Amino acid sequence: MAAIEAKPEVSLNETVRVKEERKMDLFTKAFLKVRERFVRFHRAQTMTEYALILAAIAVVVYGTYRALGNNIGSLANGVDSALTNA
C-alpha cells in the first residue's frame, strides 16, 4: 500500500506573514521607483546649473576680451619680457 502523505497545514499566521511580505515588496518597489526618478531629476538639474555657470564664465571672459582689446597683447608681452629679464 502506498503511504498517504499529509500536507502540512499552513497556519493563519504564516498566511498573514506572506501577505505582509508581499505588501512590503510592493512598497519597496514603489519607493525605489520614486527615488530613481528623483535622482534622475536631480542629476539633470545639476547639469543645468553647471551649464549656466559655464555660460556666465564665457560671457565674462568675452566681455573682458572686448573691453581690454589690444591691451591684452601688450600685457602679455610685458609679462613675457619681465620673465625673460628675471
C-alpha positions in Angstrom: 0.0 0.0 0.0 1.1 3.5 -0.8 1.6 5.7 2.2 -0.6 8.8 2.3 1.4 11.9 2.8 -0.1 14.5 4.9 0.2 18.0 3.6 1.5 20.4 6.1 -1.2 22.8 7.1 -0.5 26.5 6.6 -1.2 28.4 9.7 -3.1 31.6 9.7 0.0 33.4 11.0 2.0 32.1 8.0 -0.6 33.4 5.6 -0.7 36.8 7.2 3.1 36.9 7.1 3.2 36.1 3.4 0.6 38.8 2.7 2.6 41.3 4.7 5.8 40.4 2.8 4.0 41.0 -0.5 2.8 44.4 0.7 6.3 45.3 1.8 7.7 44.2 -1.6 5.2 46.4 -3.4 6.1 49.3 -1.0 9.8 48.8 -1.5 9.4 48.7 -5.3 7.3 51.9 -5.3 9.9 53.6 -3.1 12.8 52.6 -5.3 10.9 53.9 -8.4 10.2 57.3 -6.8 13.8 57.5 -5.6 15.2 56.7 -9.0 13.1 59.4 -10.6 14.2 61.9 -8.0 17.9 61.1 -8.6 17.4 61.3 -12.3 15.7 64.7 -12.0 18.3 66.0 -9.5 21.2 64.9 -11.8 19.6 66.8 -14.7 19.2 69.8 -12.5 22.8 69.8 -11.5 23.9 69.5 -15.1 21.8 72.5 -16.0 23.4 74.5 -13.2 26.9 73.7 -14.4 25.9 74.7 -17.9 24.6 78.1 -16.6 27.8 78.7 -14.7 29.9 77.8 -17.7 27.8 80.2 -19.8 28.3 83.0 -17.3 32.1 82.5 -17.2 32.2 82.6 -21.0 30.3 85.9 -21.0 32.7 87.4 -18.5 35.7 86.2 -20.5 34.3 87.6 -23.7 33.4 90.9 -22.1 36.9 91.2 -20.6 38.4 90.5 -24.0 36.2 93.1 -25.7 36.9 95.7 -23.1 40.7 95.2 -23.0 41.1 94.5 -26.7 44.7 95.3 -27.7 45.8 95.8 -24.1 45.8 92.1 -23.6 48.5 91.6 -26.2 50.7 94.4 -24.7 50.1 93.0 -21.2 51.2 89.5 -22.3 54.3 91.0 -24.0 55.1 92.9 -20.8 54.8 89.7 -18.7 57.0 87.8 -21.2 59.7 90.4 -21.2 59.6 90.6 -17.4 60.1 86.9 -17.1 62.8 86.9 -19.7 64.8 89.6 -17.8 64.3 87.9 -14.4 
